[in-house]
Amino acid sequence: MPPRVAPTRLDDLVRSPFARLALLLDGIAPGAPPLDLSLGEPKALIPSFLGPTLQEHLLEFGRYPPIRGIAPLREAIVGWMGRRYPRLKGQIDPDTQVLPLNGSREGLFSAIFPAMARKPQLERPAVLIPNPFYQAYAAAAGASGAAPVFLPSTAEAGFLPKLESIDETLLQRTVAFYLCTPSNPQGAVAGRSYLAHAIALARRFDFLIFADECYSEIYGDVPPPGTLETAHTASGSLANVVAFQSLSKRSGLPGLRSGFVAGDPEFIAAFGRFRNVACPQVPLPVQHVSARAWADERHVEEGRALYRQNFAVAGELLEGRYGYRRPEGSFFLWLKMAGFGDGEQAAKTLWKGCGVRVLPGAYLAQAEPDGDNPGTDYIRVALVHDADTTREALTRLVAILG
Ligand SMILES: Cc1ncc(COP(=O)(O)O)c(C=O)c1O
């Protein structure tokens, strides 16, 4: 038998929700042909118009790409930002305020290192993380040696951290605040006044807002406000704020591994220097394909139309059950399972009863100091398939849970 290694702090902090789900369901046979609604991976959209661009630039896989990205990509990104957030039009310098990423996850993780370096005097640097949260934030805190501080994001608080209850001494030792809007898993959108408040705190206590906006293009009728636009409108400056974006959800291209970070030019410069030795460049053909994708809005609208259909199906089948509410953004349902044991129990029941795979909410959250995990009672259900598959999966879910 191999020796049993005691979990390190990082192991405790960072556990893949999907690996945990695989363990939970290990040995349980699905009660019907499986339908996977656990992963936030868009299934029904592939923007095939990008194929010729990839082919055209194929030979460029033979070259190391520049970490700062090629000008056409940075310009396409800035063009998109100006169309999506009109007050940013002409305000973002593609040379100094944008960096391409291999998907937003690696950027969300690696940005913590230059953020820590900004405040070397802190003895106990802290990173603010909403709870529940996207696991890369905790990995960043854990790996950098900062203390992750989980901020409850309960239903009563609109599923966002309560800014007014963050203690001043904590703000003084904060290096970064991961602000996810629309949030994963609850789909809550931070309004302009919330964003302005968060930005004001970041500037007063000189930490960074890491705005994770990768779900910003998946919404019903009202586009969520942007953190950079809010910062610029309030002060004409992007100091202390960077936003992370991705083609994974917007364009249905999670396998392309392409995103960007933009904002505070001083931080972008430091992050660029750090990335130049420590982080992956985006392959050149991927950069060309990405430039094309950022320049096109039609496929994004088609994606939104598909998610609208899925939410119409969800409303029809789930209204009045499991605390169903249509999220303001993202493609997730955050359903309350208190009457069915808890989220883990419900995930097992659904898999065994009807082959529907969902994620227990507890796997997306940490226990609060009182021992309560705010995700325990929930499951997360990703509506990433076409409408017929969504209807089939949710019909099965209702048949099993009642
Ligand atoms: C909240 C959130 N942020 C970031 C990511 C990372 O996405 P990607 O690395 O594909 O851009 C995800 C992926 O699921 C996510 O849910």
The ligand as an SDF file (V2000), in Angstrom:
LIG
                    3D

 16 16  0  0  0  0  0  0  0  0999 V2000
  -16.5840   31.7640  -13.3920 C   0  0  0  0  0  0  0  0  0  0  0  0
  -15.6190   31.2110  -14.3770 C   0  0  0  0  0  0  0  0  0  0  0  0
  -14.4980   31.9010  -14.6220 N   0  0  0  0  0  0  0  0  0  0  0  0
  -13.5890   31.4590  -15.4920 C   0  0  0  0  0  0  0  0  0  0  0  0
  -13.7570   30.2570  -16.1530 C   0  0  0  0  0  0  0  0  0  0  0  0
  -12.6510   29.7860  -17.0550 C   0  0  0  0  0  0  0  0  0  0  0  0
  -13.0380   29.7000  -18.3700 O   0  0  0  0  0  0  0  0  0  0  0  0
  -11.9740   29.6340  -19.5370 P   0  0  0  0  0  0  0  0  0  0  0  0
  -10.6430   29.3150  -18.9530 O   0  0  0  0  0  0  0  0  0  0  0  0
  -12.4690   28.5830  -20.4350 O   0  0  0  0  0  0  0  0  0  0  0  0
  -11.9730   31.0100  -20.1480 O   0  0  0  0  0  0  0  0  0  0  0  0
  -14.9190   29.5000  -15.9330 C   0  0  0  0  0  0  0  0  0  0  0  0
  -15.1030   28.2090  -16.6280 C   0  0  0  0  0  0  0  0  0  0  0  0
  -15.9960   27.4590  -16.4050 O   0  0  0  0  0  0  0  0  0  0  0  0
  -15.8750   29.9980  -15.0220 C   0  0  0  0  0  0  0  0  0  0  0  0
  -16.9990   29.3290  -14.7660 O   0  0  0  0  0  0  0  0  0  0  0  0
  1  2  1  0
  2  3  1  0
  2 15  2  0
  3  4  2  0
  4  5  1  0
  5  6  1  0
  5 12  2  0
  6  7  1  0
  7  8  1  0
  8  9  2  0
  8 10  1  0
  8 11  1  0
 12 13  1  0
 12 15  1  0
 13 14  2  0
 15 16  1  0
M  END
$$$$
